Amino acid sequence: MSSQTDVRRVNLTTLQKMKYRGEKFAALTAYDACFAEMISSAGVEVLLVGDSLGMVLQGHDSTLPVTLDDIVYHMRCVRAGNRGALIMADLPFMSYGHEQQALDSAAALMRAGAHVVKLEGGAWLANTTSKLSERGIPVCAHMGLTPQAINRLGGYRVQGRDTAKAQAIIDEAKLLEDAGASLLLLECVPVGLAKTLTETLSIPVIGIGAGPDVDGQIMVMHDLLGITPPGIKVPRFVKNFMADAKSVRGAFEAYSTAVKGGTFPAPEHCFLCPFRCSKPCRRSAANARPGGQPGSALPWSPPWATSTRATWAS
């Protein structure tokens, strides 16, 4: 692999400046040194050593079986191949159930080479986020669809569809920012909600299935390369960049270029309507305007209220 000299180092300040300048940044999962080198050399700013490895590498049907030791092992592999990207690592299921456990787990990931740790959850993580941040461990909050809570959520479903739940996400995201979170990752939420959060929060917001208005985009590497296990439904927000690329490295470069150029995600990759409508409807329009339903007014005007596009959430 190439020498690490003269490589641009991405850190949280880099991402914060990009947000202020209105520049998009790209993120991808990585699990080993070889792909970490290719991805980070392709202009991708953030590598995520994600617990998605439980599904794409280990063959499980969820992320729940992944252990802290699994993440630490792959974290060391990614660090060895990284060419200057910021490395974020997931705290896996039940590795941060209480504050001391979170501190110990996060310390293990930081020692293995992580620059940021990611935790799934909302307001209940405020104290944990504060403790980690106070001790020099940057935190990325993960809200919306949180795969570690898949059994409670009842499946991989879009979150924040109704106004009450959307407002709860907004309020809890603000709380986590105030507690010291350095980044927010939003998964599978309507476009309008993601746009509001991106404009409301001062920290960078990364999206997956959250529309084009967030500060950065992230995908699972295997999805980007069109590697989908048999019988698995490809999520709406996925695009196969390998289909038009001449090489794996070319696919990574095309993804980075598309994110920065604003051509990905396209409307077909987004969740626009909070209801399961095939076209704009009275229900969505009423819920979008103040006074439409009790407690329904939000500090944003959802695009589904006036959009004529026929691409809606499934």
ZIWO-V924866 format. One record per run of one state. SS is the DSSP state (a for helix, b for strand, c for the rest). FROM is the first residue (numbers start at 0). TO is the last residue. Records with the same first field share a line. If there is no record, write none. Layout:
SS: FROM-TO + FROM-TO
//
This chain:
c: 0-10 + 21-23 + 29-31 + 41-44 + 49-51 + 56-66 + 81-84 + 90-97 + 112-114 + 120-121 + 134-137 + 144-145 + 153-157 + 159-161 + 179-181 + 187-187 + 189-189 + 200-202 + 208-214 + 219-219 + 224-246 + 261-265 + 269-280 + 288-301 + 305-313
a: 11-20 + 32-40 + 52-55 + 67-80 + 98-111 + 122-133 + 146-152 + 162-178 + 190-199 + 220-223 + 247-260 + 266-268 + 281-287 + 302-304
b: 24-28 + 45-48 + 85-89 + 115-119 + 138-143 + 158-158 + 182-186 + 188-188 + 203-207 + 215-218
//
